[in-house]
Amino acid sequence: MVASFLQLVNHITLAPRARGQLSLTLTRVSATLQISLLILHELCAAASNSTCLSAEKVEARERKFDVNLKKLGLQRDAREDQNLTTCEQAAQQMHELNGRALSPWHYYIDRNDSRYPRDIIFAECLCKGCIIDGREVNDYNSVEVRAPMVVLMKTKCKDADTYRVQKTRIEVPVGCTC
């Protein structure tokens, strides 16, 4: 990859070109080099995470990850918000923040046994439209607000009872907006 980059640089410096062509060629070289470096970075990251771990080591890694997750304090108890189930209920009650919004939502627990944390609280919009003057108006629409969250994903290796663990970023719905 580096050799091909050097060949391109030599070609550019040896072959006189118009100023516009040279600028375009340098831009292409720069873009190619950046893409190559990104691919190389991903390959190195994948190689460093390709070690298969025993179930005990996976649990130890989850505990370490859990300490950092608790420091952030991102997750809350979804059971607190299960009283809101419909758009009409939210329009009438409007007590908690998730019910007071123009686009109310409720929380549910998303479970994935291949992910750590296994249970993540997701928000789900209650209305298709937005609540204006205490009723749903479909001239507007409700959309999820998403936030990135880093999780550990584990996949089974060929060897029995060993797993590959990798940090991954997922998008978590945290609320709704109009």
Beta strands, then each sheet from edge to edge (+ up, - down):
strand 1: 52-54
strand 2: 105-111
strand 3: 115-116
strand 4: 119-125
strand 5: 130-132
strand 6: 135-137
strand 7: 143-156
strand 8: 162-177
sheet 1: 1+ 8- 7+ 3-
sheet 2: 2+ 4-
sheet 3: 5+ 6-
end
